């Protein structure tokens, strides 16, 4: 059918969620750390391990532990496979803190699938290295990173 919606979050929150066979997970951890402890009811899981970093020089090969073209290909294939599923799925992307790597991958999933991304205004800190590697696989894809001023600080909102 299709991907119905996209979310991104922290590892801590992802590990606390009850699993669902209708939610796919892209799990991003730091190299050398254990895999995220996800509920076994999450049936569609792609696990990747890379640092939230940019190379010092874009013309040099990326050092070990950085996001690379093979990881981009794995994400692209995973999302394409999910889009061909016979039932609707949501996608959750998590990284250690739920800020940069997960935001970049969630923006890519949104652009590739056309599914809405929840809390999109908080993607202004998306890791640009990750986004550029993903966009190289799909050069015609328009991935829109919102500017920081579109984020609304919910901590200052009056509670009812």
CNS distance restraints for C-alpha pairs under 8 A (distance, minus, plus):
assign (resid   1 and name CA) (resid  83 and name CA) 6.51 0.50 0.50
assign (resid   1 and name CA) (resid  84 and name CA) 6.12 0.50 0.50
assign (resid   1 and name CA) (resid  85 and name CA) 5.47 0.50 0.50
assign (resid   1 and name CA) (resid  86 and name CA) 4.76 0.50 0.50
assign (resid   1 and name CA) (resid  87 and name CA) 4.78 0.50 0.50
assign (resid   1 and name CA) (resid  88 and name CA) 5.37 0.50 0.50
assign (resid   2 and name CA) (resid  82 and name CA) 7.06 0.50 0.50
assign (resid   2 and name CA) (resid  83 and name CA) 4.61 0.50 0.50
assign (resid   2 and name CA) (resid  84 and name CA) 6.58 0.50 0.50
assign (resid   2 and name CA) (resid  85 and name CA) 6.64 0.50 0.50
assign (resid   2 and name CA) (resid  86 and name CA) 7.77 0.50 0.50
assign (resid   2 and name CA) (resid  87 and name CA) 6.79 0.50 0.50
assign (resid   2 and name CA) (resid  88 and name CA) 5.09 0.50 0.50
assign (resid   2 and name CA) (resid  89 and name CA) 6.57 0.50 0.50
assign (resid   2 and name CA) (resid 113 and name CA) 7.63 0.50 0.50
assign (resid   3 and name CA) (resid  82 and name CA) 6.88 0.50 0.50
assign (resid   3 and name CA) (resid  83 and name CA) 5.74 0.50 0.50
assign (resid   3 and name CA) (resid  88 and name CA) 5.64 0.50 0.50
assign (resid   3 and name CA) (resid  89 and name CA) 4.93 0.50 0.50
assign (resid   3 and name CA) (resid  90 and name CA) 5.49 0.50 0.50
assign (resid   3 and name CA) (resid  91 and name CA) 7.08 0.50 0.50
assign (resid   3 and name CA) (resid 113 and name CA) 6.48 0.50 0.50
assign (resid   3 and name CA) (resid 114 and name CA) 7.99 0.50 0.50
assign (resid   3 and name CA) (resid 115 and name CA) 5.90 0.50 0.50
assign (resid   4 and name CA) (resid  88 and name CA) 5.93 0.50 0.50
assign (resid   4 and name CA) (resid  89 and name CA) 5.75 0.50 0.50
assign (resid   4 and name CA) (resid  90 and name CA) 5.19 0.50 0.50
assign (resid   4 and name CA) (resid  91 and name CA) 7.98 0.50 0.50
assign (resid   4 and name CA) (resid 115 and name CA) 5.48 0.50 0.50
assign (resid   4 and name CA) (resid 116 and name CA) 7.29 0.50 0.50
assign (resid   5 and name CA) (resid  89 and name CA) 7.57 0.50 0.50
assign (resid   5 and name CA) (resid  90 and name CA) 4.87 0.50 0.50
assign (resid   5 and name CA) (resid  91 and name CA) 6.37 0.50 0.50
assign (resid   5 and name CA) (resid 110 and name CA) 7.90 0.50 0.50
assign (resid   5 and name CA) (resid 115 and name CA) 4.95 0.50 0.50
assign (resid   5 and name CA) (resid 116 and name CA) 5.06 0.50 0.50
assign (resid   5 and name CA) (resid 117 and name CA) 5.95 0.50 0.50
assign (resid   5 and name CA) (resid 118 and name CA) 7.30 0.50 0.50
assign (resid   6 and name CA) (resid  90 and name CA) 5.84 0.50 0.50
assign (resid   6 and name CA) (resid  91 and name CA) 4.78 0.50 0.50
assign (resid   6 and name CA) (resid  92 and name CA) 5.88 0.50 0.50
assign (resid   6 and name CA) (resid  93 and name CA) 7.78 0.50 0.50
assign (resid   6 and name CA) (resid 106 and name CA) 6.48 0.50 0.50
assign (resid   6 and name CA) (resid 109 and name CA) 7.21 0.50 0.50
assign (resid   6 and name CA) (resid 110 and name CA) 6.55 0.50 0.50
assign (resid   6 and name CA) (resid 115 and name CA) 6.52 0.50 0.50
assign (resid   6 and name CA) (resid 116 and name CA) 6.12 0.50 0.50
assign (resid   6 and name CA) (resid 117 and name CA) 4.60 0.50 0.50
assign (resid   6 and name CA) (resid 118 and name CA) 6.25 0.50 0.50
assign (resid   7 and name CA) (resid  90 and name CA) 7.91 0.50 0.50
assign (resid   7 and name CA) (resid  91 and name CA) 6.22 0.50 0.50
assign (resid   7 and name CA) (resid  92 and name CA) 4.67 0.50 0.50
assign (resid   7 and name CA) (resid  93 and name CA) 6.21 0.50 0.50
assign (resid   7 and name CA) (resid 106 and name CA) 6.72 0.50 0.50
assign (resid   7 and name CA) (resid 117 and name CA) 5.94 0.50 0.50
assign (resid   7 and name CA) (resid 118 and name CA) 5.55 0.50 0.50
assign (resid   7 and name CA) (resid 119 and name CA) 7.63 0.50 0.50
assign (resid   8 and name CA) (resid  92 and name CA) 5.46 0.50 0.50
assign (resid   8 and name CA) (resid  93 and name CA) 4.59 0.50 0.50
assign (resid   8 and name CA) (resid  94 and name CA) 5.50 0.50 0.50
assign (resid   8 and name CA) (resid  98 and name CA) 6.32 0.50 0.50
assign (resid   8 and name CA) (resid 102 and name CA) 5.72 0.50 0.50
assign (resid   8 and name CA) (resid 103 and name CA) 6.16 0.50 0.50
assign (resid   8 and name CA) (resid 106 and name CA) 6.21 0.50 0.50
assign (resid   8 and name CA) (resid 118 and name CA) 7.97 0.50 0.50
assign (resid   9 and name CA) (resid  13 and name CA) 6.61 0.50 0.50
assign (resid   9 and name CA) (resid  14 and name CA) 6.72 0.50 0.50
assign (resid   9 and name CA) (resid  92 and name CA) 7.41 0.50 0.50
assign (resid   9 and name CA) (resid  93 and name CA) 6.42 0.50 0.50
assign (resid   9 and name CA) (resid  94 and name CA) 4.86 0.50 0.50
assign (resid   9 and name CA) (resid  95 and name CA) 6.94 0.50 0.50
assign (resid   9 and name CA) (resid  97 and name CA) 7.27 0.50 0.50
assign (resid   9 and name CA) (resid  98 and name CA) 4.26 0.50 0.50
assign (resid   9 and name CA) (resid  99 and name CA) 7.35 0.50 0.50
assign (resid   9 and name CA) (resid 102 and name CA) 6.96 0.50 0.50
assign (resid  10 and name CA) (resid  14 and name CA) 6.23 0.50 0.50
assign (resid  10 and name CA) (resid  94 and name CA) 5.24 0.50 0.50
assign (resid  10 and name CA) (resid  95 and name CA) 5.47 0.50 0.50
assign (resid  10 and name CA) (resid  96 and name CA) 5.44 0.50 0.50
assign (resid  10 and name CA) (resid  97 and name CA) 4.48 0.50 0.50
assign (resid  10 and name CA) (resid  98 and name CA) 3.72 0.50 0.50
assign (resid  10 and name CA) (resid  99 and name CA) 7.42 0.50 0.50
assign (resid  11 and name CA) (resid  15 and name CA) 6.03 0.50 0.50
assign (resid  11 and name CA) (resid  27 and name CA) 8.00 0.50 0.50
assign (resid  11 and name CA) (resid  29 and name CA) 7.96 0.50 0.50
assign (resid  11 and name CA) (resid  36 and name CA) 6.82 0.50 0.50
assign (resid  11 and name CA) (resid  94 and name CA) 5.57 0.50 0.50
assign (resid  11 and name CA) (resid  95 and name CA) 5.42 0.50 0.50
assign (resid  11 and name CA) (resid  96 and name CA) 4.82 0.50 0.50
assign (resid  11 and name CA) (resid  97 and name CA) 6.35 0.50 0.50
assign (resid  11 and name CA) (resid  98 and name CA) 6.85 0.50 0.50
assign (resid  12 and name CA) (resid  16 and name CA) 6.46 0.50 0.50
assign (resid  12 and name CA) (resid  96 and name CA) 7.46 0.50 0.50
assign (resid  12 and name CA) (resid  97 and name CA) 7.86 0.50 0.50
assign (resid  13 and name CA) (resid  17 and name CA) 6.51 0.50 0.50
assign (resid  14 and name CA) (resid  38 and name CA) 6.91 0.50 0.50
assign (resid  14 and name CA) (resid  94 and name CA) 6.61 0.50 0.50
assign (resid  15 and name CA) (resid  36 and name CA) 6.55 0.50 0.50
assign (resid  15 and name CA) (resid  37 and name CA) 5.52 0.50 0.50
assign (resid  15 and name CA) (resid  38 and name CA) 5.05 0.50 0.50
assign (resid  15 and name CA) (resid  39 and name CA) 7.12 0.50 0.50
assign (resid  16 and name CA) (resid  38 and name CA) 7.79 0.50 0.50
assign (resid  17 and name CA) (resid  38 and name CA) 7.76 0.50 0.50
assign (resid  17 and name CA) (resid  39 and name CA) 7.17 0.50 0.50
assign (resid  18 and name CA) (resid  39 and name CA) 6.08 0.50 0.50
assign (resid  18 and name CA) (resid  41 and name CA) 7.61 0.50 0.50
assign (resid  19 and name CA) (resid  23 and name CA) 7.57 0.50 0.50
assign (resid  19 and name CA) (resid  38 and name CA) 7.45 0.50 0.50
assign (resid  19 and name CA) (resid  39 and name CA) 4.94 0.50 0.50
assign (resid  19 and name CA) (resid  40 and name CA) 6.52 0.50 0.50
assign (resid  19 and name CA) (resid  41 and name CA) 4.44 0.50 0.50
assign (resid  19 and name CA) (resid  42 and name CA) 4.80 0.50 0.50
assign (resid  20 and name CA) (resid  41 and name CA) 5.15 0.50 0.50
assign (resid  20 and name CA) (resid  42 and name CA) 5.13 0.50 0.50
assign (resid  20 and name CA) (resid  43 and name CA) 7.45 0.50 0.50
assign (resid  21 and name CA) (resid  41 and name CA) 5.75 0.50 0.50
assign (resid  21 and name CA) (resid  42 and name CA) 5.21 0.50 0.50
assign (resid  21 and name CA) (resid  43 and name CA) 5.25 0.50 0.50
assign (resid  21 and name CA) (resid  44 and name CA) 7.27 0.50 0.50
assign (resid  22 and name CA) (resid  42 and name CA) 7.70 0.50 0.50
assign (resid  22 and name CA) (resid  88 and name CA) 7.01 0.50 0.50
assign (resid  22 and name CA) (resid  89 and name CA) 4.85 0.50 0.50
assign (resid  22 and name CA) (resid  90 and name CA) 6.45 0.50 0.50
assign (resid  23 and name CA) (resid  42 and name CA) 6.47 0.50 0.50
assign (resid  23 and name CA) (resid  43 and name CA) 7.87 0.50 0.50
assign (resid  23 and name CA) (resid  44 and name CA) 7.30 0.50 0.50
assign (resid  23 and name CA) (resid  89 and name CA) 5.37 0.50 0.50
assign (resid  23 and name CA) (resid  90 and name CA) 4.74 0.50 0.50
assign (resid  23 and name CA) (resid  91 and name CA) 5.54 0.50 0.50
assign (resid  23 and name CA) (resid  92 and name CA) 6.94 0.50 0.50
assign (resid  24 and name CA) (resid  42 and name CA) 6.49 0.50 0.50
assign (resid  24 and name CA) (resid  43 and name CA) 6.96 0.50 0.50
assign (resid  24 and name CA) (resid  44 and name CA) 4.71 0.50 0.50
assign (resid  24 and name CA) (resid  45 and name CA) 5.82 0.50 0.50
assign (resid  24 and name CA) (resid  89 and name CA) 6.70 0.50 0.50
assign (resid  24 and name CA) (resid  90 and name CA) 6.19 0.50 0.50
assign (resid  24 and name CA) (resid  91 and name CA) 4.75 0.50 0.50
assign (resid  24 and name CA) (resid  92 and name CA) 6.20 0.50 0.50
assign (resid  25 and name CA) (resid  42 and name CA) 7.19 0.50 0.50
assign (resid  25 and name CA) (resid  44 and name CA) 6.29 0.50 0.50
assign (resid  25 and name CA) (resid  45 and name CA) 4.74 0.50 0.50
assign (resid  25 and name CA) (resid  46 and name CA) 6.33 0.50 0.50
assign (resid  25 and name CA) (resid  91 and name CA) 5.75 0.50 0.50
assign (resid  25 and name CA) (resid  92 and name CA) 4.86 0.50 0.50
assign (resid  25 and name CA) (resid  93 and name CA) 5.70 0.50 0.50
assign (resid  25 and name CA) (resid  94 and name CA) 7.62 0.50 0.50
assign (resid  26 and name CA) (resid  45 and name CA) 5.84 0.50 0.50
assign (resid  26 and name CA) (resid  46 and name CA) 4.81 0.50 0.50
assign (resid  26 and name CA) (resid  47 and name CA) 6.06 0.50 0.50
assign (resid  26 and name CA) (resid  48 and name CA) 7.61 0.50 0.50
assign (resid  26 and name CA) (resid  91 and name CA) 7.56 0.50 0.50
assign (resid  26 and name CA) (resid  92 and name CA) 6.35 0.50 0.50
assign (resid  26 and name CA) (resid  93 and name CA) 4.67 0.50 0.50
assign (resid  26 and name CA) (resid  94 and name CA) 6.42 0.50 0.50
assign (resid  27 and name CA) (resid  36 and name CA) 7.09 0.50 0.50
assign (resid  27 and name CA) (resid  45 and name CA) 7.04 0.50 0.50
assign (resid  27 and name CA) (resid  46 and name CA) 6.03 0.50 0.50
assign (resid  27 and name CA) (resid  47 and name CA) 4.75 0.50 0.50
assign (resid  27 and name CA) (resid  48 and name CA) 6.16 0.50 0.50
assign (resid  27 and name CA) (resid  93 and name CA) 6.09 0.50 0.50
assign (resid  27 and name CA) (resid  94 and name CA) 5.32 0.50 0.50
assign (resid  27 and name CA) (resid  95 and name CA) 6.40 0.50 0.50
assign (resid  28 and name CA) (resid  47 and name CA) 6.11 0.50 0.50
assign (resid  28 and name CA) (resid  48 and name CA) 4.97 0.50 0.50
assign (resid  28 and name CA) (resid  49 and name CA) 5.49 0.50 0.50
assign (resid  28 and name CA) (resid  50 and name CA) 7.14 0.50 0.50
assign (resid  28 and name CA) (resid  93 and name CA) 7.60 0.50 0.50
assign (resid  28 and name CA) (resid  94 and name CA) 5.88 0.50 0.50
assign (resid  28 and name CA) (resid  95 and name CA) 4.55 0.50 0.50
assign (resid  28 and name CA) (resid  96 and name CA) 7.11 0.50 0.50
assign (resid  28 and name CA) (resid 101 and name CA) 7.67 0.50 0.50
assign (resid  28 and name CA) (resid 102 and name CA) 7.34 0.50 0.50
assign (resid  29 and name CA) (resid  33 and name CA) 6.79 0.50 0.50
assign (resid  29 and name CA) (resid  34 and name CA) 7.78 0.50 0.50
assign (resid  29 and name CA) (resid  35 and name CA) 6.72 0.50 0.50
assign (resid  29 and name CA) (resid  36 and name CA) 7.19 0.50 0.50
assign (resid  29 and name CA) (resid  47 and name CA) 7.93 0.50 0.50
assign (resid  29 and name CA) (resid  48 and name CA) 6.51 0.50 0.50
assign (resid  29 and name CA) (resid  49 and name CA) 4.78 0.50 0.50
assign (resid  29 and name CA) (resid  50 and name CA) 6.50 0.50 0.50
assign (resid  29 and name CA) (resid  51 and name CA) 7.82 0.50 0.50
assign (resid  29 and name CA) (resid  95 and name CA) 5.70 0.50 0.50
assign (resid  29 and name CA) (resid  96 and name CA) 5.98 0.50 0.50
assign (resid  30 and name CA) (resid  49 and name CA) 5.30 0.50 0.50
assign (resid  30 and name CA) (resid  50 and name CA) 5.33 0.50 0.50
assign (resid  30 and name CA) (resid  51 and name CA) 5.45 0.50 0.50
assign (resid  30 and name CA) (resid  52 and name CA) 7.92 0.50 0.50
assign (resid  30 and name CA) (resid  96 and name CA) 7.29 0.50 0.50
assign (resid  31 and name CA) (resid  49 and name CA) 5.20 0.50 0.50
assign (resid  31 and name CA) (resid  50 and name CA) 5.60 0.50 0.50
assign (resid  31 and name CA) (resid  51 and name CA) 6.71 0.50 0.50
assign (resid  31 and name CA) (resid  65 and name CA) 6.39 0.50 0.50
assign (resid  35 and name CA) (resid  47 and name CA) 7.79 0.50 0.50
assign (resid  38 and name CA) (resid  42 and name CA) 7.23 0.50 0.50
assign (resid  46 and name CA) (resid  75 and name CA) 7.69 0.50 0.50
assign (resid  46 and name CA) (resid  78 and name CA) 7.24 0.50 0.50
assign (resid  48 and name CA) (resid  71 and name CA) 7.32 0.50 0.50
assign (resid  49 and name CA) (resid  65 and name CA) 7.42 0.50 0.50
assign (resid  50 and name CA) (resid  65 and name CA) 4.92 0.50 0.50
assign (resid  50 and name CA) (resid  66 and name CA) 5.21 0.50 0.50
assign (resid  50 and name CA) (resid  67 and name CA) 5.60 0.50 0.50
assign (resid  51 and name CA) (resid  65 and name CA) 5.74 0.50 0.50
assign (resid  51 and name CA) (resid  66 and name CA) 5.43 0.50 0.50
assign (resid  51 and name CA) (resid  67 and name CA) 7.11 0.50 0.50
assign (resid  52 and name CA) (resid  66 and name CA) 7.50 0.50 0.50
assign (resid  52 and name CA) (resid 100 and name CA) 7.08 0.50 0.50
assign (resid  52 and name CA) (resid 101 and name CA) 6.21 0.50 0.50
assign (resid  52 and name CA) (resid 127 and name CA) 7.22 0.50 0.50
assign (resid  53 and name CA) (resid  66 and name CA) 6.69 0.50 0.50
assign (resid  53 and name CA) (resid 127 and name CA) 7.77 0.50 0.50
assign (resid  53 and name CA) (resid 129 and name CA) 7.84 0.50 0.50
assign (resid  54 and name CA) (resid  66 and name CA) 7.41 0.50 0.50
assign (resid  54 and name CA) (resid 129 and name CA) 5.94 0.50 0.50
assign (resid  55 and name CA) (resid  60 and name CA) 7.97 0.50 0.50
assign (resid  55 and name CA) (resid  62 and name CA) 5.95 0.50 0.50
assign (resid  55 and name CA) (resid  63 and name CA) 7.33 0.50 0.50
assign (resid  55 and name CA) (resid  66 and name CA) 7.66 0.50 0.50
assign (resid  58 and name CA) (resid  62 and name CA) 7.79 0.50 0.50
assign (resid  62 and name CA) (resid  66 and name CA) 6.27 0.50 0.50
assign (resid  62 and name CA) (resid  67 and name CA) 7.98 0.50 0.50
assign (resid  62 and name CA) (resid  68 and name CA) 7.33 0.50 0.50
assign (resid  67 and name CA) (resid  71 and name CA) 6.45 0.50 0.50
assign (resid  67 and name CA) (resid  72 and name CA) 7.64 0.50 0.50
assign (resid  67 and name CA) (resid 129 and name CA) 7.66 0.50 0.50
assign (resid  67 and name CA) (resid 130 and name CA) 6.25 0.50 0.50
assign (resid  67 and name CA) (resid 133 and name CA) 7.94 0.50 0.50
assign (resid  68 and name CA) (resid  72 and name CA) 6.40 0.50 0.50
assign (resid  68 and name CA) (resid 130 and name CA) 7.92 0.50 0.50
assign (resid  68 and name CA) (resid 133 and name CA) 6.83 0.50 0.50
assign (resid  69 and name CA) (resid  73 and name CA) 6.13 0.50 0.50
assign (resid  69 and name CA) (resid 133 and name CA) 6.07 0.50 0.50
assign (resid  69 and name CA) (resid 134 and name CA) 7.64 0.50 0.50
assign (resid  70 and name CA) (resid  74 and name CA) 6.25 0.50 0.50
assign (resid  71 and name CA) (resid  75 and name CA) 6.30 0.50 0.50
assign (resid  72 and name CA) (resid  76 and name CA) 6.16 0.50 0.50
assign (resid  72 and name CA) (resid 130 and name CA) 7.86 0.50 0.50
assign (resid  72 and name CA) (resid 133 and name CA) 6.23 0.50 0.50
assign (resid  72 and name CA) (resid 134 and name CA) 5.16 0.50 0.50
assign (resid  72 and name CA) (resid 137 and name CA) 7.64 0.50 0.50
assign (resid  73 and name CA) (resid  77 and name CA) 6.08 0.50 0.50
assign (resid  73 and name CA) (resid 134 and name CA) 7.61 0.50 0.50
assign (resid  73 and name CA) (resid 137 and name CA) 7.32 0.50 0.50
assign (resid  74 and name CA) (resid  78 and name CA) 6.03 0.50 0.50
assign (resid  75 and name CA) (resid  79 and name CA) 6.14 0.50 0.50
assign (resid  76 and name CA) (resid  80 and name CA) 6.11 0.50 0.50
assign (resid  76 and name CA) (resid 134 and name CA) 7.57 0.50 0.50
assign (resid  76 and name CA) (resid 137 and name CA) 7.95 0.50 0.50
assign (resid  77 and name CA) (resid  81 and name CA) 6.05 0.50 0.50
assign (resid  78 and name CA) (resid  82 and name CA) 6.25 0.50 0.50
assign (resid  79 and name CA) (resid  83 and name CA) 6.18 0.50 0.50
assign (resid  79 and name CA) (resid 109 and name CA) 6.79 0.50 0.50
assign (resid  79 and name CA) (resid 112 and name CA) 7.96 0.50 0.50
assign (resid  79 and name CA) (resid 113 and name CA) 7.65 0.50 0.50
assign (resid  80 and name CA) (resid  84 and name CA) 6.58 0.50 0.50
assign (resid  81 and name CA) (resid  85 and name CA) 6.65 0.50 0.50
assign (resid  82 and name CA) (resid  89 and name CA) 7.36 0.50 0.50
assign (resid  83 and name CA) (resid 113 and name CA) 6.92 0.50 0.50
assign (resid  85 and name CA) (resid  89 and name CA) 7.94 0.50 0.50
assign (resid  92 and name CA) (resid 106 and name CA) 7.82 0.50 0.50
assign (resid  93 and name CA) (resid 102 and name CA) 5.39 0.50 0.50
assign (resid  93 and name CA) (resid 103 and name CA) 7.79 0.50 0.50
assign (resid  93 and name CA) (resid 105 and name CA) 7.03 0.50 0.50
assign (resid  93 and name CA) (resid 106 and name CA) 6.19 0.50 0.50
assign (resid  94 and name CA) (resid  98 and name CA) 5.70 0.50 0.50
assign (resid  94 and name CA) (resid 102 and name CA) 5.19 0.50 0.50
assign (resid  95 and name CA) (resid  99 and name CA) 7.52 0.50 0.50
assign (resid  95 and name CA) (resid 100 and name CA) 7.99 0.50 0.50
assign (resid  95 and name CA) (resid 101 and name CA) 6.23 0.50 0.50
assign (resid  95 and name CA) (resid 102 and name CA) 5.31 0.50 0.50
assign (resid  98 and name CA) (resid 102 and name CA) 5.68 0.50 0.50
assign (resid  98 and name CA) (resid 103 and name CA) 7.06 0.50 0.50
assign (resid  99 and name CA) (resid 103 and name CA) 5.84 0.50 0.50
assign (resid  99 and name CA) (resid 123 and name CA) 7.39 0.50 0.50
assign (resid  99 and name CA) (resid 125 and name CA) 6.57 0.50 0.50
assign (resid  99 and name CA) (resid 126 and name CA) 6.93 0.50 0.50
assign (resid 100 and name CA) (resid 104 and name CA) 6.22 0.50 0.50
assign (resid 100 and name CA) (resid 123 and name CA) 7.56 0.50 0.50
assign (resid 100 and name CA) (resid 125 and name CA) 5.41 0.50 0.50
assign (resid 100 and name CA) (resid 126 and name CA) 4.32 0.50 0.50
assign (resid 100 and name CA) (resid 127 and name CA) 4.96 0.50 0.50
assign (resid 101 and name CA) (resid 105 and name CA) 6.37 0.50 0.50
assign (resid 101 and name CA) (resid 126 and name CA) 6.23 0.50 0.50
assign (resid 101 and name CA) (resid 127 and name CA) 5.48 0.50 0.50
assign (resid 101 and name CA) (resid 130 and name CA) 7.05 0.50 0.50
assign (resid 102 and name CA) (resid 106 and name CA) 5.93 0.50 0.50
assign (resid 102 and name CA) (resid 126 and name CA) 7.53 0.50 0.50
assign (resid 103 and name CA) (resid 107 and name CA) 6.09 0.50 0.50
assign (resid 103 and name CA) (resid 122 and name CA) 7.94 0.50 0.50
assign (resid 103 and name CA) (resid 123 and name CA) 5.24 0.50 0.50
assign (resid 103 and name CA) (resid 125 and name CA) 7.33 0.50 0.50
assign (resid 103 and name CA) (resid 126 and name CA) 4.99 0.50 0.50
assign (resid 103 and name CA) (resid 127 and name CA) 7.43 0.50 0.50
assign (resid 104 and name CA) (resid 108 and name CA) 6.40 0.50 0.50
assign (resid 104 and name CA) (resid 123 and name CA) 7.27 0.50 0.50
assign (resid 104 and name CA) (resid 126 and name CA) 4.52 0.50 0.50
assign (resid 104 and name CA) (resid 127 and name CA) 5.55 0.50 0.50
assign (resid 104 and name CA) (resid 128 and name CA) 7.16 0.50 0.50
assign (resid 104 and name CA) (resid 130 and name CA) 6.36 0.50 0.50
assign (resid 104 and name CA) (resid 131 and name CA) 5.59 0.50 0.50
assign (resid 105 and name CA) (resid 109 and name CA) 6.22 0.50 0.50
assign (resid 105 and name CA) (resid 130 and name CA) 7.40 0.50 0.50
assign (resid 105 and name CA) (resid 131 and name CA) 7.09 0.50 0.50
assign (resid 106 and name CA) (resid 110 and name CA) 6.11 0.50 0.50
assign (resid 106 and name CA) (resid 117 and name CA) 7.18 0.50 0.50
assign (resid 107 and name CA) (resid 111 and name CA) 6.21 0.50 0.50
assign (resid 107 and name CA) (resid 117 and name CA) 7.32 0.50 0.50
assign (resid 107 and name CA) (resid 123 and name CA) 7.55 0.50 0.50
assign (resid 107 and name CA) (resid 143 and name CA) 6.52 0.50 0.50
assign (resid 107 and name CA) (resid 144 and name CA) 7.48 0.50 0.50
assign (resid 107 and name CA) (resid 145 and name CA) 7.52 0.50 0.50
assign (resid 108 and name CA) (resid 112 and name CA) 6.03 0.50 0.50
assign (resid 108 and name CA) (resid 131 and name CA) 7.10 0.50 0.50
assign (resid 108 and name CA) (resid 134 and name CA) 7.12 0.50 0.50
assign (resid 108 and name CA) (resid 135 and name CA) 7.84 0.50 0.50
assign (resid 108 and name CA) (resid 143 and name CA) 6.41 0.50 0.50
assign (resid 109 and name CA) (resid 113 and name CA) 5.82 0.50 0.50
assign (resid 109 and name CA) (resid 114 and name CA) 7.82 0.50 0.50
assign (resid 109 and name CA) (resid 115 and name CA) 7.70 0.50 0.50
assign (resid 110 and name CA) (resid 114 and name CA) 5.32 0.50 0.50
assign (resid 110 and name CA) (resid 115 and name CA) 5.18 0.50 0.50
assign (resid 110 and name CA) (resid 116 and name CA) 6.06 0.50 0.50
assign (resid 110 and name CA) (resid 117 and name CA) 5.92 0.50 0.50
assign (resid 111 and name CA) (resid 115 and name CA) 7.55 0.50 0.50
assign (resid 111 and name CA) (resid 141 and name CA) 6.70 0.50 0.50
assign (resid 111 and name CA) (resid 142 and name CA) 6.56 0.50 0.50
assign (resid 111 and name CA) (resid 143 and name CA) 5.78 0.50 0.50
assign (resid 112 and name CA) (resid 141 and name CA) 6.99 0.50 0.50
assign (resid 119 and name CA) (resid 123 and name CA) 7.79 0.50 0.50
assign (resid 120 and name CA) (resid 146 and name CA) 7.84 0.50 0.50
assign (resid 121 and name CA) (resid 146 and name CA) 6.28 0.50 0.50
assign (resid 121 and name CA) (resid 148 and name CA) 7.91 0.50 0.50
assign (resid 121 and name CA) (resid 150 and name CA) 5.82 0.50 0.50
assign (resid 121 and name CA) (resid 151 and name CA) 4.89 0.50 0.50
assign (resid 121 and name CA) (resid 152 and name CA) 7.50 0.50 0.50
assign (resid 122 and name CA) (resid 148 and name CA) 7.83 0.50 0.50
assign (resid 122 and name CA) (resid 151 and name CA) 5.62 0.50 0.50
assign (resid 123 and name CA) (resid 145 and name CA) 6.46 0.50 0.50
assign (resid 123 and name CA) (resid 146 and name CA) 6.62 0.50 0.50
assign (resid 124 and name CA) (resid 145 and name CA) 5.76 0.50 0.50
assign (resid 124 and name CA) (resid 146 and name CA) 5.29 0.50 0.50
assign (resid 124 and name CA) (resid 147 and name CA) 5.52 0.50 0.50
assign (resid 124 and name CA) (resid 148 and name CA) 5.29 0.50 0.50
assign (resid 124 and name CA) (resid 151 and name CA) 7.81 0.50 0.50
assign (resid 125 and name CA) (resid 148 and name CA) 7.78 0.50 0.50
assign (resid 126 and name CA) (resid 131 and name CA) 7.65 0.50 0.50
assign (resid 126 and name CA) (resid 145 and name CA) 7.39 0.50 0.50
assign (resid 127 and name CA) (resid 131 and name CA) 6.45 0.50 0.50
assign (resid 128 and name CA) (resid 132 and name CA) 5.99 0.50 0.50
assign (resid 129 and name CA) (resid 133 and name CA) 6.34 0.50 0.50
assign (resid 130 and name CA) (resid 134 and name CA) 6.30 0.50 0.50
assign (resid 131 and name CA) (resid 135 and name CA) 6.02 0.50 0.50
assign (resid 132 and name CA) (resid 136 and name CA) 6.16 0.50 0.50
assign (resid 133 and name CA) (resid 137 and name CA) 7.16 0.50 0.50
assign (resid 134 and name CA) (resid 138 and name CA) 7.02 0.50 0.50
assign (resid 135 and name CA) (resid 139 and name CA) 5.43 0.50 0.50
assign (resid 135 and name CA) (resid 141 and name CA) 6.71 0.50 0.50
assign (resid 135 and name CA) (resid 143 and name CA) 7.78 0.50 0.50
assign (resid 146 and name CA) (resid 150 and name CA) 6.58 0.50 0.50
assign (resid 147 and name CA) (resid 151 and name CA) 7.78 0.50 0.50
assign (resid 153 and name CA) (resid 157 and name CA) 7.55 0.50 0.50
